[in-house]
Amino acid sequence: MSASEKKERKAESITRLQGLLSSGDTIYTILRHVSASGMSRTIAMYAVKDGRLIRLTGLAAFAMDRTFDAKRDGIKIAGCGMDMGFSLVYDLASTLFSGDRAGYELKHDWL
């Protein structure tokens, strides 16, 4: 995929997510995998809208320029020693919203 195609896909993903999510929505995360070293994780992201579960993982990965792990259906994230699910939700909110506290526009919870 070329750089311009990636840029277009990122912009499209952000637009779709902005249409799906509102400030104050809760994003639910599911831990799919932890590496043997414990230094990286694969996490899936979901939201509930109008009583329906919406899978956000792929769109969120493209919107945040993160690696999508198709085998485990999650977003790969490196690091440890903190809540990596919260970190992903914070990064997603920062990508979708503007302002000094944009990262806190979405709530987080684990499933």
N, C-alpha and C positions, 0 to 999 in steps of 0.2 A: 504494500500500500504506500503510495507516494505521500510526501509531506502535506500537499494540498488536500489530498483525500482524507488524511488523518485530521487535519484542521476542520474540514467540512463535517466529518463525522462527530468530532468533539462538539462543534457548535450545534449540530442537530440534536445530539444527546442532551446538551444543556437546555435547549429549548423545550424538548419533550419532558424533561424532569421538572422544569419550571411550570409547565402546564399541569403536571401531576401533583406536585407538592406545594404546600402553603406553609408560611411561617407558623411554628408551633406544632407541626405534625411530628409524630414519633416514627423514627426509623428503627426497625427491629433487625438485629444482626444474629447470624448463626455461625458459630465456629465450625468450619468444615475440616480443617487440617492444621496440625502444628508440625513443623519440621523436626527432625530428630535432634537437631542442636537446640531447638527451642527459640531460635532467633528469627523465625518468620512464621506467618500464619496465612491461612486462606479463609476469608470471611465472606459470607453472602449477606445481601441487604434486601429488606422487604419493607413495605408500608401497607397499612390498611386504609382503604378509601371506600366509602359507601358500603361498608361491610364486606368488601372483597380484598383478598390478599394480593398485593401487586409486587412482583419480582422486579427489583431495581438494579440488581447486580451488574448486568452487562452495560446498561446505560450509564450507571455510576462509574464504572471502570473507564469507559471512554471519556466521560465528562471530566474526570480527574486525571487523565493520562496515567492510569494505573494498569498493571498487568492483570488480565483476566485469565484465570486458570479454568479452562473448559472441562478438564478431567474431573475437577472437584466442584465445579460450578460456584466459584467464588473469586474474590479479589485478593491477590497476593499483597501482603504488607509485611515489611521487615521491621524488626524491633521487638523489644520485650521490656518488662518492668513498668508497663503502664497499660491502661485499658485501650487496646488497639481497635476495638469496635467503636468506642467513643471517638477515637482519633479519626477513623474513616468517616463517621457521621459529621464531625466537626469540619473535616476537609470538604465534604460534599456541600454542607451548608455555606462554607466560604466560597465555594465555586458558584453556587446558585444565587446567593443573596449579596447585597452590598452593604457597606457601613462598617463602623468600628467593631461591632459585636456580631457580625454576620455569621460567624462560626457557631453561635449559640441559637440561631433561628430554628434549628431542628432539634428535637429531643431524641434521646437514645435509650434503647432497652435491649437486653439479650433475650433470645428465645432458646 
